[in-house]
């Protein structure tokens, strides 16, 4: 069934990158350990190449008949099997891993960064991914499979879900690989739901996943330089703004941690 192909495409394509980057993660904080790591450069390149390929796959759907045919055949197959298109659980399920990430931190589980830094990194990753998704939606003007609007490509929900999955992996991947697998598993289910609910094409979801992963990786790679340039003394509290994206609308959520 085509829906199984989507799951395999999302989960196992990022899986290879996930296991390689688990060996390649560099701590920029002494929260876990002060020992210097020796990153595997080849693994780091591949961990970037896999989500990049996912974005390229989505972009090629505008030119490739074969990729577009998979989009249409998946929709037609689901039309035959699913008479109740919409369920809204994917609107909220995409945030479960970030609740787990901050929940573990508040419960005393050691992460790569301190709580305030985690908030900044998460907000910045969402801001970058949300900006890319919104501008691309407007530029590509692709109609959704249900015909509701022309903001289909790429999937914003999927991008958000994979931002969270990569964020969870960056902070807790060293604790247990199963934490990373769980985060990516939930993100993959969100992508599946977007296709199942007739809100997105397969190529929309694959591209959204790639954007989410890449955005988070970019933020984590550049954070040490930004920290050195703009870093200030630690404050007693942290306030941050988390950008949100839903159905073609950008929003902001203000959060304070005391």
Buried (B, 14 or more C-beta within 10 A) or exposed (E): EBBEEBBEBBBEBBBEBBBBBBBBBEBBBEBBEEEEEEEBEEBBEBBBBBBBBBBEBBBBBEEEEEBBEBBEEBBEEBEEEEEEEEEEEBBEBBBBBBEBBBEBBEEEBEBBBBBBBBBBBBBBBBBBBBBBBBEBBEEBEBEBBBEEEBBBBBBBBBBBBBBBBBBBBBBBBBBEBEBBBBBBBBBBBBBBBBBBBBBBBBBBBBBBBBBBBBBBBBBBEEBEEEBEEEEEEEEEEBEBEBBBBEEBEBEEEEEEBE
